[in-house]
């Protein structure tokens, strides 16, 4: 029975994510500010944190870095972080933040379910929808 923490200041984004990840036996919690993620994880560790890139004064990258630094210092148990990114160039920042996974908006239920399942299983999830479509180039 996993617990998922969603960090988003947009109620519509929270509702969109919750509607996909909430299943029987799954507990979903919500924080509206990035600064509240560490406090929430410290008080009652979630099995997965899903963090919006554009959340208030402490965005998703800062949250992911904060959780990693606290885990590396031994003050917090390491838990997977899934970043919800707004655009393709944000993937560079997601990689640098040591996030376990990222997914690009617009969200769709299939990709989101796959990402959550992979992270809860201890794997990583890197959304490839940001990659350009391959183009065949004829050889002369």
N, CA, C and O atoms as CSV, one atom per row, in Angstrom:
chain,resi,resn,atom,element,x,y,z
A,1,UNK,N,N,0.832,-1.172,0.000
A,1,UNK,CA,C,0.000,0.000,0.000
A,1,UNK,C,C,0.885,1.246,0.000
A,1,UNK,O,O,1.300,1.718,1.058
A,2,UNK,N,N,1.170,1.773,-1.185
A,2,UNK,CA,C,2.077,2.922,-1.265
A,2,UNK,C,C,1.425,4.229,-0.837
A,2,UNK,O,O,0.208,4.403,-0.902
A,3,UNK,N,N,2.284,5.136,-0.400
A,3,UNK,CA,C,1.886,6.504,-0.099
A,3,UNK,C,C,2.594,7.403,-1.097
A,3,UNK,O,O,3.809,7.315,-1.273
A,4,UNK,N,N,1.832,8.263,-1.745
A,4,UNK,CA,C,2.371,9.170,-2.757
A,4,UNK,C,C,2.126,10.596,-2.305
A,4,UNK,O,O,1.006,10.970,-1.958
A,5,UNK,N,N,3.193,11.391,-2.314
A,5,UNK,CA,C,3.102,12.807,-1.972
A,5,UNK,C,C,3.152,13.608,-3.265
A,5,UNK,O,O,4.086,13.468,-4.054
A,6,UNK,N,N,2.153,14.440,-3.478
A,6,UNK,CA,C,2.107,15.301,-4.660
A,6,UNK,C,C,2.354,16.730,-4.205
A,6,UNK,O,O,1.660,17.242,-3.326
A,7,UNK,N,N,3.345,17.367,-4.809
A,7,UNK,CA,C,3.665,18.759,-4.501
A,7,UNK,C,C,3.317,19.608,-5.716
A,7,UNK,O,O,4.010,19.577,-6.733
A,8,UNK,N,N,2.237,20.363,-5.595
A,8,UNK,CA,C,1.782,21.221,-6.690
A,8,UNK,C,C,0.965,22.352,-6.098
A,8,UNK,O,O,0.143,22.130,-5.209
A,9,UNK,N,N,1.186,23.566,-6.588
A,9,UNK,CA,C,0.376,24.665,-6.078
A,9,UNK,C,C,-0.901,24.851,-6.884
A,9,UNK,O,O,-1.759,25.657,-6.522
A,10,UNK,N,N,-1.024,24.115,-7.963
A,10,UNK,CA,C,-2.217,24.160,-8.801
A,10,UNK,C,C,-3.156,23.014,-8.418
A,10,UNK,O,O,-2.793,21.841,-8.505
A,11,UNK,N,N,-4.357,23.372,-7.999
A,11,UNK,CA,C,-5.324,22.342,-7.621
A,11,UNK,C,C,-5.707,21.470,-8.810
A,11,UNK,O,O,-5.946,20.273,-8.653
A,12,UNK,N,N,-5.767,22.070,-10.004
A,12,UNK,CA,C,-6.133,21.282,-11.191
A,12,UNK,C,C,-5.051,20.253,-11.522
A,12,UNK,O,O,-5.372,19.139,-11.937
A,13,UNK,N,N,-3.763,20.610,-11.344
A,13,UNK,CA,C,-2.696,19.646,-11.582
A,13,UNK,C,C,-2.737,18.541,-10.533
A,13,UNK,O,O,-2.564,17.367,-10.858
A,14,UNK,N,N,-2.964,18.915,-9.272
A,14,UNK,CA,C,-3.095,17.908,-8.226
A,14,UNK,C,C,-4.220,16.938,-8.552
A,14,UNK,O,O,-4.040,15.724,-8.455
A,15,UNK,N,N,-5.385,17.465,-8.941
A,15,UNK,CA,C,-6.528,16.603,-9.277
A,15,UNK,C,C,-6.207,15.687,-10.456
A,15,UNK,O,O,-6.603,14.521,-10.469
A,16,UNK,N,N,-5.491,16.219,-11.442
A,16,UNK,CA,C,-5.134,15.418,-12.623
A,16,UNK,C,C,-4.223,14.257,-12.235
A,16,UNK,O,O,-4.434,13.126,-12.670
A,17,UNK,N,N,-3.218,14.537,-11.421
A,17,UNK,CA,C,-2.289,13.481,-11.006
A,17,UNK,C,C,-2.980,12.500,-10.074
A,17,UNK,O,O,-2.849,11.287,-10.234
A,18,UNK,N,N,-3.713,13.021,-9.105
A,18,UNK,CA,C,-4.401,12.152,-8.143
A,18,UNK,C,C,-5.355,11.197,-8.835
A,18,UNK,O,O,-5.435,10.027,-8.463
A,19,UNK,N,N,-6.079,11.675,-9.833
A,19,UNK,CA,C,-7.054,10.818,-10.514
A,19,UNK,C,C,-6.383,9.629,-11.204
A,19,UNK,O,O,-7.017,8.596,-11.420
A,20,UNK,N,N,-5.114,9.774,-11.546
A,20,UNK,CA,C,-4.392,8.682,-12.214
A,20,UNK,C,C,-3.751,7.739,-11.206
A,20,UNK,O,O,-3.793,6.522,-11.386
A,21,UNK,N,N,-3.157,8.286,-10.143
A,21,UNK,CA,C,-2.357,7.444,-9.238
A,21,UNK,C,C,-3.142,6.854,-8.082
A,21,UNK,O,O,-2.698,5.879,-7.474
A,22,UNK,N,N,-4.298,7.420,-7.763
A,22,UNK,CA,C,-5.049,6.924,-6.612
A,22,UNK,C,C,-5.814,5.656,-6.980
A,22,UNK,O,O,-6.723,5.657,-7.809
A,23,UNK,N,N,-5.405,4.586,-6.328
A,23,UNK,CA,C,-6.035,3.284,-6.508
A,23,UNK,C,C,-6.409,2.770,-5.136
A,23,UNK,O,O,-5.971,3.335,-4.133
A,24,UNK,N,N,-7.207,1.713,-5.057
A,24,UNK,CA,C,-7.510,1.145,-3.746
A,24,UNK,C,C,-6.219,0.769,-3.008
A,24,UNK,O,O,-5.360,0.076,-3.554
A,25,UNK,N,N,-6.099,1.223,-1.795
A,25,UNK,CA,C,-4.919,0.931,-0.988
A,25,UNK,C,C,-3.812,1.958,-1.105
A,25,UNK,O,O,-2.846,1.903,-0.343
A,26,UNK,N,N,-3.922,2.894,-2.034
A,26,UNK,CA,C,-2.908,3.938,-2.195
A,26,UNK,C,C,-3.345,5.178,-1.441
A,26,UNK,O,O,-4.485,5.626,-1.566
A,27,UNK,N,N,-2.435,5.726,-0.662
A,27,UNK,CA,C,-2.684,6.972,0.050
A,27,UNK,C,C,-2.026,8.104,-0.720
A,27,UNK,O,O,-0.850,8.018,-1.073
A,28,UNK,N,N,-2.780,9.164,-0.981
A,28,UNK,CA,C,-2.258,10.319,-1.699
A,28,UNK,C,C,-2.330,11.528,-0.776
A,28,UNK,O,O,-3.385,11.850,-0.229
A,29,UNK,N,N,-1.183,12.191,-0.612
A,29,UNK,CA,C,-1.128,13.424,0.185
A,29,UNK,C,C,-0.739,14.575,-0.734
A,29,UNK,O,O,-0.161,14.371,-1.801
A,30,UNK,N,N,-1.070,15.795,-0.297
A,30,UNK,CA,C,-0.837,16.973,-1.127
A,30,UNK,C,C,-0.217,18.074,-0.299
A,30,UNK,O,O,-0.683,18.381,0.798
A,31,UNK,N,N,0.849,18.673,-0.837
A,31,UNK,CA,C,1.394,19.904,-0.277
A,31,UNK,C,C,1.412,20.931,-1.393
A,31,UNK,O,O,1.618,20.594,-2.559
A,32,UNK,N,N,1.194,22.182,-1.029
A,32,UNK,CA,C,1.108,23.248,-2.024
A,32,UNK,C,C,2.394,24.049,-2.188
A,32,UNK,O,O,2.499,24.864,-3.104
A,33,UNK,N,N,3.366,23.830,-1.319
A,33,UNK,CA,C,4.610,24.601,-1.373
A,33,UNK,C,C,5.803,23.656,-1.364
A,33,UNK,O,O,5.807,22.640,-0.670
A,34,UNK,N,N,6.806,24.010,-2.143
A,34,UNK,CA,C,7.999,23.190,-2.214
A,34,UNK,C,C,8.690,23.040,-0.873
A,34,UNK,O,O,9.231,21.978,-0.562
A,35,UNK,N,N,8.672,24.102,-0.077
A,35,UNK,CA,C,9.315,24.061,1.239
A,35,UNK,C,C,8.639,23.073,2.181
A,35,UNK,O,O,9.244,22.657,3.169
A,36,UNK,N,N,7.407,22.693,1.899
A,36,UNK,CA,C,6.680,21.753,2.761
A,36,UNK,C,C,6.988,20.284,2.448
A,36,UNK,O,O,6.625,19.397,3.221
A,37,UNK,N,N,7.651,20.030,1.326
A,37,UNK,CA,C,7.908,18.646,0.925
A,37,UNK,C,C,8.819,17.956,1.934
A,37,UNK,O,O,8.506,16.862,2.405
A,38,UNK,N,N,9.942,18.586,2.269
A,38,UNK,CA,C,10.869,17.941,3.199
A,38,UNK,C,C,10.223,17.719,4.555
A,38,UNK,O,O,10.398,16.657,5.152
A,39,UNK,N,N,9.480,18.702,5.055
A,39,UNK,CA,C,8.794,18.541,6.350
A,39,UNK,C,C,7.820,17.377,6.302
A,39,UNK,O,O,7.731,16.595,7.249
A,40,UNK,N,N,7.091,17.260,5.202
A,40,UNK,CA,C,6.126,16.178,5.060
A,40,UNK,C,C,6.833,14.824,4.974
A,40,UNK,O,O,6.389,13.850,5.582
A,41,UNK,N,N,7.919,14.765,4.229
A,41,UNK,CA,C,8.668,13.512,4.088
A,41,UNK,C,C,9.356,13.141,5.402
A,41,UNK,O,O,9.508,11.958,5.707
A,42,UNK,N,N,9.765,14.127,6.168
A,42,UNK,CA,C,10.409,13.876,7.458
A,42,UNK,C,C,9.389,13.368,8.484
A,42,UNK,O,O,9.673,12.444,9.245
A,43,UNK,N,N,8.215,13.974,8.495
A,43,UNK,CA,C,7.183,13.600,9.470
A,43,UNK,C,C,6.574,12.229,9.160
A,43,UNK,O,O,6.354,11.425,10.066
A,44,UNK,N,N,6.305,11.970,7.887
A,44,UNK,CA,C,5.665,10.725,7.468
A,44,UNK,C,C,6.146,10.394,6.056
A,44,UNK,O,O,5.513,10.803,5.082
A,45,UNK,N,N,7.264,9.653,5.926
A,45,UNK,CA,C,7.854,9.420,4.601
A,45,UNK,C,C,6.877,8.773,3.629
A,45,UNK,O,O,6.228,7.774,3.938
A,46,UNK,N,N,6.793,9.370,2.452
A,46,UNK,CA,C,5.990,8.807,1.373
A,46,UNK,C,C,6.884,7.885,0.556
A,46,UNK,O,O,8.107,8.028,0.575
A,47,UNK,N,N,6.287,6.949,-0.154
A,47,UNK,CA,C,7.038,6.022,-0.993
A,47,UNK,C,C,7.497,6.682,-2.290
A,47,UNK,O,O,8.432,6.213,-2.939
A,48,UNK,N,N,6.829,7.780,-2.661
A,48,UNK,CA,C,7.147,8.494,-3.894
A,48,UNK,C,C,6.702,9.935,-3.748
A,48,UNK,O,O,5.622,10.211,-3.226
A,49,UNK,N,N,7.544,10.859,-4.214
A,49,UNK,CA,C,7.170,12.271,-4.275
A,49,UNK,C,C,7.053,12.667,-5.741
A,49,UNK,O,O,7.991,12.494,-6.519
A,50,UNK,N,N,5.899,13.196,-6.106
A,50,UNK,CA,C,5.683,13.723,-7.457
A,50,UNK,C,C,5.654,15.234,-7.302
A,50,UNK,O,O,4.786,15.780,-6.622
A,51,UNK,N,N,6.611,15.911,-7.939
A,51,UNK,CA,C,6.808,17.342,-7.705
A,51,UNK,C,C,6.713,18.116,-9.010
A,51,UNK,O,O,7.396,17.796,-9.983
A,52,UNK,N,N,5.863,19.135,-9.025
A,52,UNK,CA,C,5.727,20.002,-10.183
A,52,UNK,C,C,6.948,20.915,-10.272
A,52,UNK,O,O,7.416,21.441,-9.262
A,53,UNK,N,N,7.451,21.093,-11.469
A,53,UNK,CA,C,8.614,21.949,-11.690
A,53,UNK,C,C,8.329,23.393,-11.282
A,53,UNK,O,O,9.209,24.074,-10.756
A,54,UNK,N,N,7.112,23.858,-11.520
A,54,UNK,CA,C,6.761,25.251,-11.276
A,54,UNK,C,C,5.904,25.395,-10.033
A,54,UNK,O,O,4.745,25.802,-10.112
A,55,UNK,N,N,6.476,25.060,-8.882
A,55,UNK,CA,C,5.710,25.170,-7.650
A,55,UNK,C,C,6.290,26.292,-6.798
A,55,UNK,O,O,7.383,26.167,-6.247
A,56,UNK,N,N,5.557,27.371,-6.699
A,56,UNK,CA,C,5.888,28.475,-5.802
A,56,UNK,C,C,7.328,28.926,-5.796
A,56,UNK,O,O,8.009,28.895,-6.821
A,57,UNK,N,N,7.790,29.349,-4.622
A,57,UNK,CA,C,9.120,29.925,-4.467
A,57,UNK,C,C,10.217,28.866,-4.478
A,57,UNK,O,O,11.368,29.184,-4.777
A,58,UNK,N,N,9.894,27.635,-4.164
A,58,UNK,CA,C,10.878,26.549,-4.168
A,58,UNK,C,C,10.406,25.523,-5.182
A,58,UNK,O,O,9.581,24.665,-4.868
A,59,UNK,N,N,10.928,25.609,-6.395
A,59,UNK,CA,C,10.465,24.766,-7.487
A,59,UNK,C,C,10.913,23.319,-7.368
A,59,UNK,O,O,11.599,22.934,-6.422
A,60,UNK,N,N,10.512,22.539,-8.341
A,60,UNK,CA,C,10.761,21.111,-8.330
A,60,UNK,C,C,12.232,20.738,-8.293
A,60,UNK,O,O,12.608,19.785,-7.610
A,61,UNK,N,N,13.070,21.468,-9.010
A,61,UNK,CA,C,14.501,21.173,-9.020
A,61,UNK,C,C,15.073,21.385,-7.626
A,61,UNK,O,O,15.829,20.550,-7.129
A,62,UNK,N,N,14.717,22.495,-6.994
A,62,UNK,CA,C,15.203,22.777,-5.638
A,62,UNK,C,C,14.704,21.727,-4.646
A,62,UNK,O,O,15.436,21.332,-3.739
A,63,UNK,N,N,13.475,21.281,-4.815
A,63,UNK,CA,C,12.924,20.242,-3.929
A,63,UNK,C,C,13.697,18.938,-4.099
A,63,UNK,O,O,14.075,18.306,-3.113
A,64,UNK,N,N,13.932,18.532,-5.348
A,64,UNK,CA,C,14.667,17.290,-5.605
A,64,UNK,C,C,16.079,17.363,-5.025
A,64,UNK,O,O,16.548,16.411,-4.402
A,65,UNK,N,N,16.748,18.487,-5.230
A,65,UNK,CA,C,18.088,18.663,-4.670
A,65,UNK,C,C,18.064,18.638,-3.147
A,65,UNK,O,O,18.926,18.026,-2.516
A,66,UNK,N,N,17.086,19.296,-2.567
A,66,UNK,CA,C,16.960,19.339,-1.108
A,66,UNK,C,C,16.779,17.935,-0.541
A,66,UNK,O,O,17.434,17.573,0.437
A,67,UNK,N,N,15.906,17.150,-1.140
A,67,UNK,CA,C,15.675,15.781,-0.667
A,67,UNK,C,C,16.932,14.923,-0.821
A,67,UNK,O,O,17.239,14.117,0.056
A,68,UNK,N,N,17.662,15.089,-1.931
A,68,UNK,CA,C,18.886,14.320,-2.141
A,68,UNK,C,C,19.962,14.697,-1.129
A,68,UNK,O,O,20.628,13.826,-0.570
A,69,UNK,N,N,20.129,15.995,-0.894
A,69,UNK,CA,C,21.145,16.441,0.066
A,69,UNK,C,C,20.827,15.961,1.475
A,69,UNK,O,O,21.721,15.546,2.212
A,70,UNK,N,N,19.557,16.017,1.844
A,70,UNK,CA,C,19.168,15.540,3.172
A,70,UNK,C,C,19.379,14.030,3.302
A,70,UNK,O,O,19.795,13.550,4.356
A,71,UNK,N,N,19.097,13.290,2.244
A,71,UNK,CA,C,19.310,11.836,2.272
A,71,UNK,C,C,20.805,11.518,2.323
A,71,UNK,O,O,21.225,10.628,3.063
A,72,UNK,N,N,21.599,12.234,1.547
A,72,UNK,CA,C,23.043,12.010,1.553
A,72,UNK,C,C,23.664,12.337,2.908
A,72,UNK,O,O,24.669,11.739,3.293
A,73,UNK,N,N,23.072,13.279,3.626
A,73,UNK,CA,C,23.571,13.652,4.955
A,73,UNK,C,C,23.047,12.709,6.042
A,73,UNK,O,O,23.453,12.807,7.200
A,74,UNK,N,N,22.144,11.798,5.666
A,74,UNK,CA,C,21.616,10.834,6.629
A,74,UNK,C,C,20.479,11.368,7.486
A,74,UNK,O,O,20.096,10.741,8.473
A,75,UNK,N,N,19.943,12.513,7.117
A,75,UNK,CA,C,18.853,13.106,7.910
A,75,UNK,C,C,17.468,12.712,7.404
A,75,UNK,O,O,16.460,12.967,8.064
A,76,UNK,N,N,17.429,12.092,6.235
A,76,UNK,CA,C,16.155,11.730,5.622
A,76,UNK,C,C,16.380,10.462,4.817
A,76,UNK,O,O,17.416,10.301,4.172
A,77,UNK,N,N,15.402,9.561,4.857
A,77,UNK,CA,C,15.504,8.343,4.067
A,77,UNK,C,C,15.313,8.679,2.590
A,77,UNK,O,O,14.413,9.440,2.233
A,78,UNK,N,N,16.155,8.115,1.739
A,78,UNK,CA,C,16.053,8.406,0.303
A,78,UNK,C,C,14.791,7.774,-0.267
A,78,UNK,O,O,14.547,6.580,-0.097
A,79,UNK,N,N,14.009,8.577,-0.933
A,79,UNK,CA,C,12.777,8.143,-1.594
A,79,UNK,C,C,12.795,8.651,-3.027
A,79,UNK,O,O,13.403,9.686,-3.302
A,80,UNK,N,N,12.144,7.946,-3.945
A,80,UNK,CA,C,12.155,8.401,-5.337
A,80,UNK,C,C,11.368,9.696,-5.534
A,80,UNK,O,O,10.370,9.963,-4.863
A,81,UNK,N,N,11.868,10.488,-6.490
A,81,UNK,CA,C,11.244,11.767,-6.842
A,81,UNK,C,C,10.951,11.755,-8.335
A,81,UNK,O,O,11.832,11.481,-9.150
A,82,UNK,N,N,9.700,12.057,-8.684
A,82,UNK,CA,C,9.281,12.203,-10.073
A,82,UNK,C,C,8.992,13.674,-10.309
A,82,UNK,O,O,8.096,14.241,-9.683
A,83,UNK,N,N,9.750,14.300,-11.216
A,83,UNK,CA,C,9.523,15.704,-11.544
A,83,UNK,C,C,8.553,15.820,-12.713
A,83,UNK,O,O,8.646,15.077,-13.690
A,84,UNK,N,N,7.627,16.757,-12.596
A,84,UNK,CA,C,6.685,17.059,-13.673
A,84,UNK,C,C,7.217,18.314,-14.359
A,84,UNK,O,O,7.156,19.410,-13.802
A,85,UNK,N,N,7.737,18.141,-15.568
A,85,UNK,CA,C,8.407,19.224,-16.288
A,85,UNK,C,C,7.468,19.903,-17.275
A,85,UNK,O,O,6.518,19.303,-17.778
A,86,UNK,N,N,7.766,21.176,-17.537
A,86,UNK,CA,C,6.936,21.959,-18.443
A,86,UNK,C,C,7.433,21.959,-19.880
A,86,UNK,O,O,6.643,22.118,-20.810
A,87,UNK,N,N,8.747,21.779,-20.071
A,87,UNK,CA,C,9.294,21.891,-21.424
A,87,UNK,C,C,10.539,21.031,-21.575
A,87,UNK,O,O,11.139,20.610,-20.586
A,88,UNK,N,N,10.917,20.777,-22.803
A,88,UNK,CA,C,12.049,19.895,-23.102
A,88,UNK,C,C,13.365,20.336,-22.457
A,88,UNK,O,O,14.073,19.491,-21.910
A,89,UNK,N,N,13.721,21.620,-22.497
A,89,UNK,CA,C,15.011,22.009,-21.902
A,89,UNK,C,C,15.103,21.736,-20.392
A,89,UNK,O,O,16.206,21.696,-19.848
A,90,UNK,N,N,13.995,21.553,-19.723
A,90,UNK,CA,C,14.020,21.274,-18.286
A,90,UNK,C,C,14.613,19.901,-17.970
A,90,UNK,O,O,14.972,19.633,-16.823
A,91,UNK,N,N,14.717,19.033,-18.971
A,91,UNK,CA,C,15.286,17.703,-18.757
A,91,UNK,C,C,16.727,17.821,-18.268
A,91,UNK,O,O,17.160,17.036,-17.424
A,92,UNK,N,N,17.468,18.790,-18.789
A,92,UNK,CA,C,18.846,19.011,-18.346
A,92,UNK,C,C,18.879,19.253,-16.837
A,92,UNK,O,O,19.702,18.674,-16.129
A,93,UNK,N,N,17.992,20.101,-16.355
A,93,UNK,CA,C,17.942,20.397,-14.923
A,93,UNK,C,C,17.485,19.189,-14.114
A,93,UNK,O,O,17.974,18.955,-13.009
A,94,UNK,N,N,16.559,18.434,-14.658
A,94,UNK,CA,C,16.082,17.236,-13.954
A,94,UNK,C,C,17.217,16.232,-13.782
A,94,UNK,O,O,17.358,15.619,-12.724
A,95,UNK,N,N,18.013,16.072,-14.812
A,95,UNK,CA,C,19.169,15.169,-14.707
A,95,UNK,C,C,20.130,15.658,-13.632
A,95,UNK,O,O,20.623,14.863,-12.832
A,96,UNK,N,N,20.398,16.958,-13.609
A,96,UNK,CA,C,21.346,17.524,-12.648
A,96,UNK,C,C,20.838,17.440,-11.217
A,96,UNK,O,O,21.637,17.413,-10.282
A,97,UNK,N,N,19.536,17.398,-11.032
A,97,UNK,CA,C,18.957,17.354,-9.685
A,97,UNK,C,C,18.937,15.944,-9.099
A,97,UNK,O,O,18.546,15.754,-7.947
A,98,UNK,N,N,19.357,14.963,-9.886
A,98,UNK,CA,C,19.353,13.562,-9.471
A,98,UNK,C,C,17.944,13.029,-9.200
A,98,UNK,O,O,17.756,12.132,-8.378
A,99,UNK,N,N,16.963,13.592,-9.900
A,99,UNK,CA,C,15.602,13.064,-9.799
A,99,UNK,C,C,15.593,11.645,-10.349
A,99,UNK,O,O,16.313,11.338,-11.300
A,100,UNK,N,N,14.787,10.790,-9.757
A,100,UNK,CA,C,14.705,9.399,-10.202
A,100,UNK,C,C,13.914,9.266,-11.491
A,100,UNK,O,O,14.031,8.271,-12.206
A,101,UNK,N,N,13.118,10.268,-11.775
A,101,UNK,CA,C,12.335,10.240,-12.996
A,101,UNK,C,C,11.774,11.608,-13.310
A,101,UNK,O,O,11.732,12.498,-12.460
A,102,UNK,N,N,11.347,11.755,-14.548
A,102,UNK,CA,C,10.676,12.976,-14.957
A,102,UNK,C,C,9.697,12.649,-16.062
A,102,UNK,O,O,9.840,11.681,-16.809
A,103,UNK,N,N,8.689,13.512,-16.128
A,103,UNK,CA,C,7.643,13.352,-17.138
A,103,UNK,C,C,7.277,14.753,-17.614
A,103,UNK,O,O,7.194,15.685,-16.815
A,104,UNK,N,N,7.062,14.895,-18.905
A,104,UNK,CA,C,6.766,16.197,-19.476
A,104,UNK,C,C,5.267,16.412,-19.616
A,104,UNK,O,O,4.509,15.483,-19.897
A,105,UNK,N,N,4.857,17.663,-19.413
A,105,UNK,CA,C,3.477,18.053,-19.682
A,105,UNK,C,C,3.334,18.209,-21.180
A,105,UNK,O,O,4.319,18.520,-21.848
A,106,UNK,N,N,2.159,18.007,-21.734
A,106,UNK,CA,C,0.921,17.614,-21.070
A,106,UNK,C,C,0.993,16.152,-20.623
A,106,UNK,O,O,1.545,15.292,-21.308
A,107,UNK,N,N,0.425,15.914,-19.471
A,107,UNK,CA,C,0.428,14.574,-18.901
A,107,UNK,C,C,-0.621,13.707,-19.583
A,107,UNK,O,O,-1.670,14.188,-20.011
A,108,UNK,N,N,-0.317,12.440,-19.670
A,108,UNK,CA,C,-1.343,11.494,-20.088
A,108,UNK,C,C,-1.302,10.324,-19.113
A,108,UNK,O,O,-0.236,9.980,-18.602
A,109,UNK,N,N,-2.445,9.716,-18.854
A,109,UNK,CA,C,-2.533,8.679,-17.826
A,109,UNK,C,C,-1.599,7.495,-18.035
A,109,UNK,O,O,-1.073,6.951,-17.063
A,110,UNK,N,N,-1.384,7.089,-19.266
A,110,UNK,CA,C,-0.545,5.908,-19.512
A,110,UNK,C,C,0.899,6.177,-19.113
A,110,UNK,O,O,1.495,5.387,-18.381
A,111,UNK,N,N,1.468,7.281,-19.584
A,111,UNK,CA,C,2.850,7.600,-19.216
A,111,UNK,C,C,2.987,7.806,-17.716
A,111,UNK,O,O,3.959,7.351,-17.114
A,112,UNK,N,N,2.029,8.484,-17.109
A,112,UNK,CA,C,2.099,8.751,-15.673
A,112,UNK,C,C,2.022,7.451,-14.874
A,112,UNK,O,O,2.777,7.273,-13.918
A,113,UNK,N,N,1.129,6.549,-15.247
A,113,UNK,CA,C,1.037,5.255,-14.547
A,113,UNK,C,C,2.328,4.455,-14.686
A,113,UNK,O,O,2.796,3.844,-13.725
A,114,UNK,N,N,2.893,4.464,-15.880
A,114,UNK,CA,C,4.155,3.743,-16.099
A,114,UNK,C,C,5.281,4.341,-15.264
A,114,UNK,O,O,6.086,3.612,-14.683
A,115,UNK,N,N,5.335,5.657,-15.206
A,115,UNK,CA,C,6.376,6.321,-14.419
A,115,UNK,C,C,6.239,5.979,-12.942
A,115,UNK,O,O,7.228,5.641,-12.290
A,116,UNK,N,N,5.039,6.063,-12.414
A,116,UNK,CA,C,4.802,5.768,-10.995
A,116,UNK,C,C,5.125,4.308,-10.698
A,116,UNK,O,O,5.772,4.013,-9.693
A,117,UNK,N,N,4.687,3.396,-11.553
A,117,UNK,CA,C,4.955,1.973,-11.335
A,117,UNK,C,C,6.455,1.690,-11.334
A,117,UNK,O,O,6.947,0.936,-10.495
A,118,UNK,N,N,7.178,2.292,-12.270
A,118,UNK,CA,C,8.626,2.077,-12.338
A,118,UNK,C,C,9.323,2.597,-11.088
A,118,UNK,O,O,10.174,1.912,-10.520
A,119,UNK,N,N,8.971,3.790,-10.662
A,119,UNK,CA,C,9.631,4.375,-9.492
A,119,UNK,C,C,9.284,3.626,-8.207
A,119,UNK,O,O,10.142,3.449,-7.342
A,120,UNK,N,N,8.050,3.192,-8.080
A,120,UNK,CA,C,7.673,2.418,-6.888
A,120,UNK,C,C,8.350,1.048,-6.880
A,120,UNK,O,O,8.510,0.443,-5.821
A,121,UNK,N,N,8.746,0.560,-8.050
A,121,UNK,CA,C,9.448,-0.723,-8.153
A,121,UNK,C,C,10.960,-0.568,-8.003
A,121,UNK,O,O,11.706,-1.538,-8.142
A,122,UNK,N,N,11.409,0.656,-7.720
A,122,UNK,CA,C,12.833,0.887,-7.515
A,122,UNK,C,C,13.626,1.170,-8.780
A,122,UNK,O,O,14.856,1.167,-8.758
A,123,UNK,N,N,12.927,1.413,-9.878
A,123,UNK,CA,C,13.589,1.711,-11.147
A,123,UNK,C,C,13.566,3.218,-11.386
A,123,UNK,O,O,13.115,3.988,-10.537
A,124,UNK,N,N,14.054,3.623,-12.545
A,124,UNK,CA,C,13.985,5.025,-12.944
A,124,UNK,C,C,12.978,5.168,-14.077
A,124,UNK,O,O,12.587,4.181,-14.698
A,125,UNK,N,N,12.565,6.394,-14.339
A,125,UNK,CA,C,11.662,6.668,-15.452
A,125,UNK,C,C,12.074,7.991,-16.079
A,125,UNK,O,O,12.012,9.044,-15.445
A,126,UNK,N,N,12.495,7.916,-17.330
A,126,UNK,CA,C,12.889,9.116,-18.056
A,126,UNK,C,C,12.008,9.225,-19.286
A,126,UNK,O,O,12.142,8.460,-20.241
A,127,UNK,N,N,11.114,10.184,-19.241
A,127,UNK,CA,C,10.159,10.405,-20.323
A,127,UNK,C,C,10.912,10.724,-21.611
A,127,UNK,O,O,11.714,11.657,-21.656
A,128,UNK,N,N,10.653,9.960,-22.635
A,128,UNK,CA,C,11.332,10.176,-23.913
A,128,UNK,C,C,10.499,11.012,-24.879
A,128,UNK,O,O,10.871,11.162,-26.043
A,129,UNK,N,N,9.391,11.550,-24.419
A,129,UNK,CA,C,8.572,12.341,-25.328
A,129,UNK,C,C,9.260,13.648,-25.713
A,129,UNK,O,O,8.823,14.331,-26.639
A,130,UNK,N,N,10.336,13.998,-25.004
A,130,UNK,CA,C,11.051,15.222,-25.346
A,130,UNK,C,C,12.023,15.015,-26.501
A,130,UNK,O,O,12.519,15.983,-27.078
A,131,UNK,N,N,12.294,13.763,-26.840
A,131,UNK,CA,C,13.246,13.486,-27.906
A,131,UNK,C,C,12.619,13.778,-29.268
A,131,UNK,O,O,11.435,13.513,-29.475
A,132,UNK,N,N,13.396,14.316,-30.186
A,132,UNK,CA,C,12.845,14.569,-31.526
A,132,UNK,C,C,12.610,13.248,-32.254
A,132,UNK,O,O,13.284,12.251,-31.995
A,133,UNK,N,N,11.655,13.259,-33.156
A,133,UNK,CA,C,11.382,12.078,-33.966
A,133,UNK,C,C,12.549,11.839,-34.913
A,133,UNK,O,O,13.056,12.781,-35.522
A,134,UNK,N,N,12.981,10.584,-35.045
A,134,UNK,CA,C,14.078,10.308,-35.967
A,134,UNK,C,C,13.646,10.554,-37.412
A,134,UNK,O,O,12.506,10.290,-37.793
A,135,UNK,N,N,14.564,11.053,-38.182
A,135,UNK,CA,C,14.286,11.342,-39.580
A,135,UNK,C,C,15.274,10.525,-40.430
A,135,UNK,O,O,16.485,10.566,-40.211
A,136,UNK,N,N,14.740,9.802,-41.377
A,136,UNK,CA,C,15.587,9.025,-42.276
A,136,UNK,C,C,16.228,9.957,-43.295
A,136,UNK,O,O,15.553,10.742,-43.960
A,137,UNK,N,N,17.540,9.850,-43.399
A,137,UNK,CA,C,18.265,10.678,-44.367
A,137,UNK,C,C,18.826,9.757,-45.440
A,137,UNK,O,O,19.583,8.837,-45.128
A,138,UNK,N,N,18.468,9.988,-46.695
A,138,UNK,CA,C,18.973,9.101,-47.752
A,138,UNK,C,C,20.489,9.250,-47.912
A,138,UNK,O,O,21.041,10.346,-47.808
A,139,UNK,N,N,21.137,8.121,-48.167
A,139,UNK,CA,C,22.578,8.120,-48.391
A,139,UNK,C,C,22.807,8.147,-49.889
A,139,UNK,O,O,22.218,7.357,-50.627
A,140,UNK,N,N,23.660,9.053,-50.340
A,140,UNK,CA,C,23.960,9.153,-51.788
A,140,UNK,C,C,24.952,8.144,-52.217
A,140,UNK,O,O,25.311,8.092,-53.393
